[in-house]
Amino acid sequence: MKTIILSAFALLLSANIQAQNQNRKSETITKTTTIKDDKGEHKVVKKEVVNEVQNIELQEVPKGTLNTDIQPTPTQSTVTTSVNVNGQERIVDVDHSAYYSYNGERYQVLADQGGYTVTSPNNKSVLRRTSGNSYIYRNKDKFSVGHFDANGNLVLETYDEKTDKVTVETFNLQK
């Protein structure tokens, strides 16, 4: 019986010693935007949770020294973005809500319940995400497939039946 109790005690202590030491930092950034349009006033709440984890490793301890410095290790960062539009929340990898320019005209891309709304002074369009990493762009005049490139620009590809060609339009992200 004594052996079982000592073994259990030793197992508990060894499990506690093997725990990995880490520096953890979590930060939540919340941004609320109010949009007024012909349907009324809408609130869009964007919440980003940034988690950073860094393993703690000690430098070699010189003989006869009690204290030692921490060795620099890489920090691993994850960002989770959730967008809440009128009470419906969705998780997005990257929020592409911003201003874009194309042919001297300014476009605003804003998150909505099904994806994004693209507005310009002349018209309003929708941008809906597909199962891949692309989007369907739809307005009164055209139907296109788009994606966001590495620089954050919106790239739309439209098929023209008359010429049997695909035209590419790049909406540049304004920084």
C-alpha positions in Angstrom: 0.0 0.0 0.0 2.8 2.3 0.9 4.5 1.7 -2.4 1.3 2.5 -4.3 0.9 5.9 -2.5 4.6 6.8 -3.1 4.3 5.8 -6.7 1.2 7.9 -7.2 2.9 10.9 -5.5 6.0 10.5 -7.6 3.8 10.4 -10.8 2.0 13.6 -9.8 5.3 15.4 -9.2 6.8 14.2 -12.4 3.8 15.3 -14.4 4.0 18.7 -12.9 7.7 19.1 -13.7 7.2 18.1 -17.4 4.7 21.0 -18.0 6.0 23.3 -20.7 6.6 26.9 -19.7 5.3 29.5 -22.0 4.7 33.2 -22.2 1.2 33.9 -23.4 -0.4 37.1 -24.5 -4.0 37.6 -25.6 -5.4 40.9 -26.9 -8.9 41.6 -28.1 -9.5 44.6 -30.5 -13.2 45.6 -31.1 -14.2 48.1 -33.7 -17.8 49.2 -34.2 -18.9 50.9 -37.5 -22.4 52.4 -38.1 -23.6 52.4 -41.7 -26.6 54.4 -42.8 -28.3 53.5 -46.1 -31.8 53.4 -47.6 -32.8 50.4 -45.4 -31.8 52.2 -42.2 -28.9 52.1 -39.8 -26.8 49.0 -39.5 -24.0 48.3 -36.9 -21.0 46.2 -37.9 -18.9 45.0 -35.0 -15.4 43.6 -35.9 -13.6 41.7 -33.2 -10.0 40.5 -33.5 -8.5 38.2 -31.0 -4.7 38.1 -31.2 -3.0 35.2 -29.3 0.8 35.1 -29.0 2.6 32.1 -27.5 6.4 31.9 -26.8 8.1 28.9 -25.3 10.5 29.7 -22.5 13.9 28.2 -22.8 16.8 29.0 -20.5 20.4 29.7 -21.6 23.1 27.4 -20.4 23.7 27.8 -16.7 27.4 28.4 -15.8 28.6 26.2 -13.0 28.1 27.8 -9.6 25.4 30.2 -10.8 21.9 30.2 -9.4 20.2 32.5 -12.0 20.3 32.4 -15.8 18.8 34.5 -18.6 16.0 33.4 -20.9 17.0 32.4 -24.4 15.2 34.2 -27.2 12.7 31.9 -29.0 10.2 32.5 -31.8 6.7 33.8 -31.0 3.8 32.1 -32.6 0.9 34.3 -33.4 -2.7 33.5 -34.4 -5.4 36.0 -35.2 -9.1 35.2 -35.2 -11.5 37.8 -36.7 -15.2 37.7 -36.2 -17.6 40.1 -37.8 -21.1 40.7 -36.4 -23.6 42.3 -38.8 -27.0 43.0 -37.3 -26.7 40.2 -34.7 -25.4 37.6 -37.1 -21.8 36.7 -36.4 -19.3 35.0 -38.7 -15.7 34.1 -38.5 -13.5 35.4 -41.3 -9.8 34.6 -42.1 -9.1 38.1 -43.2 -11.4 41.0 -43.2 -11.2 42.8 -46.5 -13.4 45.8 -45.6 -11.6 48.8 -46.9 -11.5 51.4 -49.7 -10.4 50.4 -53.2 -9.8 52.4 -56.4 -10.4 51.4 -60.0 -10.4 53.7 -63.1 -10.3 56.8 -60.9 -13.4 55.8 -59.0 -13.4 54.9 -55.3 -15.2 51.8 -54.0 -16.0 50.8 -50.4 -16.0 47.1 -49.5 -17.9 46.4 -46.3 -18.7 43.1 -44.6 -22.3 42.2 -44.5 -24.4 39.1 -43.6 -23.5 37.0 -46.6 -20.0 38.3 -47.5 -19.3 41.9 -48.6 -21.1 44.8 -50.1 -19.2 46.9 -52.7 -20.5 50.4 -53.1 -19.5 53.3 -55.3 -21.1 56.6 -56.1 -22.9 55.0 -59.1 -24.0 51.6 -57.9 -24.1 48.9 -55.3 -22.8 45.3 -55.8 -22.4 42.2 -53.7 -19.4 39.9 -53.2 -20.1 36.4 -51.9 -17.5 33.8 -50.9 -17.5 30.5 -52.6 -16.3 27.2 -51.1 -12.7 27.9 -52.4 -10.8 31.1 -51.7 -12.7 33.1 -54.4 -15.8 35.3 -54.5 -18.7 35.8 -56.8 -19.2 39.5 -57.8 -22.7 40.5 -58.9 -24.2 43.9 -59.8 -26.9 44.9 -62.3 -24.5 44.8 -65.3 -22.2 41.9 -64.8 -21.4 38.7 -63.0 -17.7 38.0 -62.2 -15.4 35.7 -60.2 -12.9 37.5 -57.9 -10.2 36.9 -55.4 -7.9 39.0 -53.2 -4.3 38.9 -54.2 -1.2 38.9 -51.9 -1.2 42.7 -51.7 -4.9 42.8 -50.7 -6.2 44.0 -54.1 -9.5 42.8 -55.3 -9.1 41.0 -58.7 -12.2 40.4 -60.8 -12.3 38.1 -63.8 -15.3 38.5 -66.2 -16.1 36.3 -69.2 -17.2 38.1 -72.3 -19.3 36.0 -74.6 -18.9 38.2 -77.7 -15.1 38.1 -77.7 -14.8 34.7 -76.0 -12.2 36.2 -73.6 -11.8 36.8 -69.9 -11.1 40.4 -68.8 -9.2 41.0 -65.6 -9.9 44.1 -63.5 -7.8 44.9 -60.4 -9.3 47.1 -57.7 -6.3 48.6 -55.8 -6.4 48.6 -52.0 -6.0 52.2 -50.7 -3.7 52.4 -47.7 
